[in-house]
């Protein structure tokens, strides 16, 4: 774990100032019980050079992703490098989701990266949706430039049919399922794959919208429509449960309007989260594909009565975009705030010492703490590296969102105490080492609950009901979810989007079905829908 | 877990014959204590239509990969679909290796799929090695064919610089490391990534050589040559330990000759395994890259004395090729033989019943067995599906290499017994259910040891010392490893390869250093090296 430090790229010149003095250490030792949050925040901010959210939210996000060593832009336009600390969070997300997929009966498989161009064309809506953002492989060999300038594409190695780097895998998978399915006995097929996909985005942002991204895509095949719809809804529930329980991120569960549907789907279910700047973020989608892909690839089966029919399909996915959602849901001007359930380490321990004898004593004490915490299933990092001062470490782990920071010095050894700082509230308390493990386990649960509650309170405060278009145009500037009546037409939806940049995020599942009048057209509305500006 | 069945694509017409009679069930019930291995083997063979190894080894391999539902060819030339059962084994491999990488201080990260063409050219040997097998992305958009024939590549969306789908990631990673490394304090960097790579192979074989494959690639950066060499050797040890302990596959550890080195490496270490047809298979490589990539991408650092120097590099990888090695190391004419440590499920339980009352009784008994096995950490599948007969299930799980099969019928319930069949030896015994869990745990360990020993005995029997080229040419036809003297020149190596198709697999690390006379040229030889024909 100590490697995370080493892999840091943030080389902060200003931090040297603080490192070269013992100011911070003394300050910490002598003012343990005082609140020095303001000074420290100021100092940490300088150390980290993080733009504040109020100053420029978008810049804050970008700064944070870079400074917390989550990801960075690569030499390839629109493609990112996911750095070790960012990837460690993604691994936690993967592991948890994978367990949940398996608990619900799914298995993993792997399908090719490349899709023959002709496959994409087989489902009309699908190709319309993806053709404009495809990376296309046309050749399979390079050769030395006869003019001696490195290598060039070998014109003799042109592919007969171009290959598309998968933007999503429905087509290649359904062409495969065709050989797997003959009778109802072969159904359902419940496959998932963890993979990279490429969509040639013109404007990219780390994690939120990148040309290449990592994701999982589930692709299931069923004998009946009812079973496929049930699967679509089940996976939406899995996503919602994951978002709320593990990411501590409240989500609305709903269905998309026709405009916002996945290209090739009959119905797209989604979870929508609200970011701290009042913009919505689609965090996961689950599609009921009907028989569209089965028809496109002629996948039929014999049912129990011996009748032939097309197979029913679903697909569902979440991506590294969740990292962006996670960052923007909880983090603050001091850096990342991670929910304990997804933190690469939940507790970091920093020794405060002047001499190597002191360090040695602290090491021994910490060893017993660490082993007690591990027994409780708590992941812990002890950072006793000597090349960084405690002040730097404090700022660093705050920036990286470690839920709990323990500091322990010589006086603590005498008193059998430790200082415990919470990342979410930035509060500190001095605690006895007795039963510390049990206390911290509970504290981590409290933090998980607290940041969920905070996000939920925020969403509640930013969710309004609006009945007139005038009010809508006013409120949309403030951000948040707006529940308003809509006449159900794409035309109205398009005009509202054009005039306000707001889209219908979803029609909430099981939401209030009271009819009303469309705020825009004055026509009848079946129910309120959720509007917002979005990522 | 029952899903594996559902995702099977093997639809064997002949099996219907057996399913429609109770022959097999009765046979099993009445002849429990007799050996009916021969009949059963014959029957299973028909069921599975598996070519025997002696008949056609290559066909046997291909049949097995398909029939055991491990993988299949996709619609994209040279790219495979890894099916759920095959992928479950790969996941076991991944998880174990990943744990071992982390225990040795490595972290995961993710780098872009695409490599700008100019990057490949920066390291001369590297580009020579990979240019001829590169998938090249030249465009980023499709558009509707004006002639109405689906979609075509949009000529207006041509990339200024072509992108290569990574065949390996040294270049993109070292261009990134340049920004991560300034001083010795930033070193070492110990990153690994799990990724897909593409090498445009002309002749492909499932798992062994495919255009796209999955792998991990470690890329480390060090301040000193000694440290980089130590890392290279450490990772070779990790691979060897994994191969022997988990795959039950004995390997030779050695270094490659200059001819066989990775393109861009100063030294390539490898593990070499011997397959059942006497051909060698390179199962993993670990490269000492010297300062080649640091120089190509100008990655320098300030050492402790304030002197600038280029960074030292290693890279190391294993791929889905390990699946091929695993299959060919242990499997037999009845199907796959999996080492318990990598089997998706270690035990399968098949109930033998005629009435649903019998099944209900067996279900209850099995529930207690399953929970006892799970407490022992044994993964178990209970297949009480009613749409397949026991005979079909027996053949199926034998084909899929499940290490232990338990059969339980009504008489077993009366006697508190169960029939236990070992996949590796095809032997059966009837055992008391008392302490079954402890016994089976030990038995799984025994199987793991036994298949390793069997593979090792085979390798020993196929490893010979040869002193003359005449004898060499004779022995090479028999397959196996040949230890012979070689004069150390690429010229001799090339000629031997040309004449016999044998290559030098490796120079064994810590091997016998007794000098001798080259069998081919008669010139002095520093030591014997290992020759073989290979995959």
Interface residues (C-beta under 8 A of the other chain):
Chain A: X3 X4 X6 X7 X8 X9 X11 X72 X74 X75 X76 X79 X80 X81 X82 X83 X84 X87 X88 X90 X91 X105 X106 X107 X108 X109 X110 X111 X112 X113 X114 X115 X116 X117 X118 X119 X120 X121 X127 X131 X132 X133 X134 X135 X136 X137 X138 X139 X140 X141 X142 X143 X144 X150 X151 X153 X162 X163 X164 X165 X172 X175 X176 X179 X180 X182 X185 X186 X187 X188 X189 X190 X191 X195 X196 X198 X200 X212 X214 X387
Chain B: X3 X4 X6 X7 X8 X9 X11 X72 X74 X75 X76 X79 X80 X81 X82 X83 X84 X87 X88 X90 X91 X105 X106 X107 X108 X109 X110 X111 X112 X113 X114 X115 X116 X117 X118 X119 X120 X121 X127 X131 X132 X133 X134 X135 X136 X137 X138 X139 X140 X141 X142 X143 X144 X150 X151 X153 X162 X163 X164 X165 X172 X175 X176 X179 X180 X182 X185 X186 X187 X188 X189 X190 X191 X195 X196 X198 X200 X212 X214 X387
